[in-house]
Amino acid sequence: MFTALLAAAAMLLTLALPTFPDGLSPAIVAFLGMVGLAGIGGGLRSHAARAQLVFFLPWLVALLVAFFVGVLRGAPMMQAMEDALPYVLFVLGLTAGRGAGAPRLILAAIFGVALFDGLVSLWRMPSFDLSVVRSTYTSHKVIAGHLLIGITIASLLRLLTPPARSLRRRFFAVAGALLVVAVIATVSRGMLLGLSVGLVAAVYLRRPVGGLSLSLFAALVGAVFAGTFWELGEQYLRLGSSATVDGRVREINLCLEVFLQRPALGAGLGDEILVDGFYVSYVHNLVAYHLWKFGMFGSALLTIPFVPLVRQALRAPPHLRPTIVGGALSIGLYLVTAASYKSYFLVPMIGLSVGAVLSMLVSERERTQGRARSLEPSDPSGSP
């Protein structure tokens, strides 16, 4: 229980943390310490958490190789350590969530943080004219993308709540809908794309025929009203504005140029590139970032641990699987198209969510199997 309380407290502390920190403050140090202690506690408490940790040994190799490559090429050591931090925080969060005795408490804390930040972002908006203002202008924290985590958790907690507790189920449904509104108000193209793909995937996995029908209907409506939708997209999603897109394309091109010069091991952790007159250590594309700093060797190692994670997620009970897969797609897609993979508070939040969900899936499978065994007819002869 101590691990769950510590992890939940760390998540609640994110409400007071800055989105873009300028150095280490006492609050950030406390947050990192709490995540570290929760990760250690989860590993000491649970054999399943330690087994999960073994899957991430390839990450250790990738980080060590990339760290030494960067330092030997003259990259600043502090920047190299900063580049390695998100991977360490994700593993600590995963271990803490997997080994916590009360994973639902952790998910509730993360959901509460996402809901609070989403409501604050909506409250601060002076107008809902999304062509003029968006919630990321009034609440920078929502650009991290944790609202997508909140939507996934709200759906999961609703499904895990017994039908008899209808009031709680309605609360999660309403809260999830408010988070969807908050995501729309961010006018973040990556976040909206992730939300759309996640919802379509969840609907398709739950009801394939319904998912295909919905996709065909959306395609038909899009074809008929293409002109109107393009006009709305230009107004609200800045589809006609190429300034932001061009800047990110330049980032990616520079990353790929460095990668092509060093395709095997990459440029190493700590390396920086000059983009529009500024030296940057990250780009708005996770794939390009990995190729740039880790090369083909490190990037391949970084993908290995996700194979067992995906297998565990696909073994979820049928009524939970669509929500888990859809949520994973929405969050993963946003991370690929944004720079939130460098966020010091989002990355451990994702790790905790994944670990807590996997822990709850084990309990749910055991409960489902126990219920199935109790419904099996007994043998009147008494033979084994």
N, C-alpha and C positions, 0 to 999 in steps of 0.2 A: 504493500500500500504506500510505503514511503516513496518508492520510485514514481508511482502514478501522481502522488501529490506534488512532488518536486517538478515533474514534467508539466503538470497542469499549471503550477505557479509560474514556471518559465514562460509558458504561452500567454498567460494573463499579463505578465510583465511587458510583453511586446506592445501593449497598448500605450506604454509610456516611452517606448524607444523611438529614436529618430529614424526616418526612412533612409536618409542619406547621411550617415554619421561622418563627423570630422574628427577622426581619432577615437581612442578608447575612453569612454566615460565610465564612472563607477557603475551606472546602471547596465551598460553593455557588458562590462566585466562580470557583473553578477549574473546576467543572463547566460553568458557563455559558461560560467562555472556551474550553474544549475543544470544546463543541458549536459555538460560533461559528467557531473555526478549522477544524473538520471541515467545516462548511457552506461556508466560503470555499474550502477545498481541493477539495471535490467540484465546486464550480462552476468553478474554474480548470482542473481536470483533464479534465472531461467536457463535450463539446458537448451531450450528451443532458440532463445536469443543468441546463445553462444554458437549454436549450429548455423544460425542465420549469418553470424559474423564471419564464419569460415568462407561463405560464398563471396565475400568481398575482399579476400586476399589478393585477387588480381588487381584491385584498385591500389593496394599498397605498392605493388610492383610498378604500376603505371605512374603513381605519384613520385616514387623515389627516382625512377629513371628521368621523368620530366623535370624534377627538381634539380638533379645534378646536371642535366643538359642545359637548363637555363642558367644556373650559377656559373658553370664552366664557360658559358658564352658571355658572361659579364652582366647578367641580369641582376637587379637589386634583390638581395636576399629577402628583405621585408616584403617586397611585392610577390616574390615566389611563395612565401609563407601565406600571404593573403590569398593567392590563387588556390593554394591547397586547402585552405580552411573550409570552403563549402562542402567538399567531399567528406572531410572528417565530421563536420556537423551533421550531414545526412546520415552517416553510419551511426553516430551516437544517438540521433533521434530514432532511427530504426530499431536499434538495440533496446533503447528505453521503452518504446512502444510495444515491442514484441515481448519484453520481459516484465512489463508492468502487471500488477495484480488487478488493477481496475482500468482496463483500456477504455471503457466507456466514459470514464471521468476525463481522460485526456481528450477524447473526441469532443466531449461537451465543452471543454475549455477552448479548444480550437474553433469550434462552431460559434461560441459566444464572442470570441475576438473578431471573427469574420463578420458576424451580424452587427456588432457594435461599430466597427469601422465602416461597414456598408451604410448603416443608418446615418452615421455622422457625415459621410460624404454626401448623402442626399439632403440632409438638413442644412448643410453649408451652401448648397447651390442657390444662388440668388434668383435663378430662373431655370425652367426646364426647357428652354429653347436650346436644344443640343447643337444647333448650328453656331451658337455664340459662346456657350459655356458648357463645360463638362465637369464631372465630379473630380477628375484627377487634377483640375486646376485648384480646387478648394480643399482637397484632401489627398496629398501626394501618396499616402500609404497604400491606397487602393490599387495603384499601378503595379504593385508587387504581384497581384494575381491571386491572393489568398481567398478572395471572394469565391473563386471556382472551387476551392477546397471546401468552403462553407456550404456551397450548394450540394456537393457530393455527400458531405456528412449529414446534412439535413435530410436528404433522401434516404440514406442508410438508417439513421436513427428512427425515421418514420416507419420504415419497413420492419425494424426490429422491435417496435413498440406493439404490444398485444392489441388486437382490435378492441378489446374491452375498454382500453384507455383512449377513447376517441378524442378527448380534449387535447391530450398530448400529441396525438397524431395530427390533429388540425393545426396545432401550434407549429410543428415542423413543416407542414405544407405551406402555411402562410409565411413563415420565416424564409423558406426556400424561395418563394415567389418574390419576396422583398429583395433578396440577394440577386435574383435574376434582374430585377429592375435596376439595382445598383450597378450591375455589370453593364447593362445597356447604357446607363448614364455616364459610364467612364468613356464611352465612344472610343475604346481601344480596339482597333481592328483585330489584333491578335487574340484578345480576350473574347471578343464576340465570335470570332472564328472557332476558337476552342469550345466555347459554350454550344455553338450550333452543331459542331461535329459530335460532341459528347452526347447531346440530346438525341440526335438522329441515331447514333450507335446504340444508345440505351433502348430507344423505341424499337429498333430493328431486332435486337437480341431478345427483347421481351415478346414481341409479336412480329415475326418476319414479314408476314403479309401486310400488316398495318404499317410497318416501317417502309416497305417498298411503295405502298399506296401513298403514304405521306410524301415520300421523295418524288414520285411521279407527279403528284398534285402540285408540289412546290415548283418543280421544273416547268410544268404547264403554265402556272400563274406567272412565273418569272419570264417565260417566253412571251406571253400575251401583254404583260405590263412592263416589258424590258425598259422602255423609255422612261416611264415614271420611276421605276426603281433606280435607274442610273442617276436620275436627277436627285432623288433622295440621297443616294450614296454620295454624290458630289457635295451635297449640302451638309450631311451629318457625318459621313465617314471620311471626308476629304479625299475621295477617290480621284478627283481631278487634280489634286495638289501632289506634285512629285517631290517636293522639297525633302520631306522626311524619308521617303522611299529611296530617293537618290543618295542621300547620306548613308543609309544603311547598306545600299548596294556597293558603295565605295568601300565601306568597312569590310564587307564580305570579300570583295575582289582583292583587297590588300592582304587579307588573311590567306586567301588561296594562293596568292603570289608567294608568300612566305612558306606556305606548305609545299608548293611545288619545288622550292629551292631545297627543302629538307623533308621529303615525303616520309621517310622511315620513322624518325623520332621527333619531328617537329622542332619548333624553336625553343621549347622548354617553358616551364613555369617562370613567371616574372617578366617575360618578354613583352615589349610594348611596341605599338605601331603608331605612325604619325597619320592622323586623319583630320583633314581640314584645319591644320595648324595646331592640333592638340595631340599629345601622346596619350593613348588609351591602352588599358590592359584587358579590355573585354570588348565584345561586339554584340550586336543584337541578333545573334544566330548561334545557337548552341552547337550545331554540327560544325560550322566553320570554326568556332572557337576551339573545339577539340582537335580538329585537324591541324590548326595553327600551332597549338601548344603541345599536343601529345603525338601528333603524327599518326600514321596508320597503326603502328605497334601499340601505342598507348590507347588510341581510340578503340581498337579491338578488345583490349583488356577491360576497358570501362564498360563495354556492353555485356560481358560475360555474366555478371551477377544478376542481370535482369531476366535471364532465362528461367532460373528457379522461381523468381518473384512472379513472373507471368504464369508459370505452371501452378503455383499456389493460388493465385487469384482465380484461375479458370476452374479450380476445384471447389469454388464457392457454391453454396446451395443455389438452385436455379432462380429463386426469387430475389437473390441479392446480386447475382452475376451481372445482369445488365447495368445496374447502377455503378458497380465497381469498375467495369470495363469502360463505360461511358465517362465516368469521372476521371479515370486514369488517362484516357485519350484527351480530354479537354485540358487537363493540367499539363500533360506532357507537350501537347501542341503549343500551348502558350509559352512554355519554357523554351521551346525550340525557336520561337519567333521573337522572343524578348530577351532582356538581359537579367531577368529575375533569378537566374541560376546562380548569380553572384550575391544575392541578398542574404545577409547574415541571419535574418530572422525567418525568412520564408523556407530556406532549405531544411533546417531542423524541423520546421513545422510539417513539411511534406514527409520527412523521415518518420516523425512521430505518428502521423496519420497512417502511413503504410504499415508500420509495425503494429499499431493498435488494431487496425482493421484485420490484419492477418491473425492476430491473437483472438479476436472475436470470431473469425471464421472457424477456427479450430473448435471453440466452444459451441458455436452454432451447429457444426457438423456432428459433434458428439451428441448434442441435444436432439437433432433430427434423427440420428441413427438409434438413439435410445427410445424415441417415440415410435419408430418403425418396429423395433423389436418388441415393444410392449403390445403392439397391435397384431403381431403374428399369432395365429391360432396355436394353442398348446396341443401336444400329442396326448390323447387320452390313454394310450397304452403305457405311457411313462417311459418308453424306450428313448435312449439318447439320440 
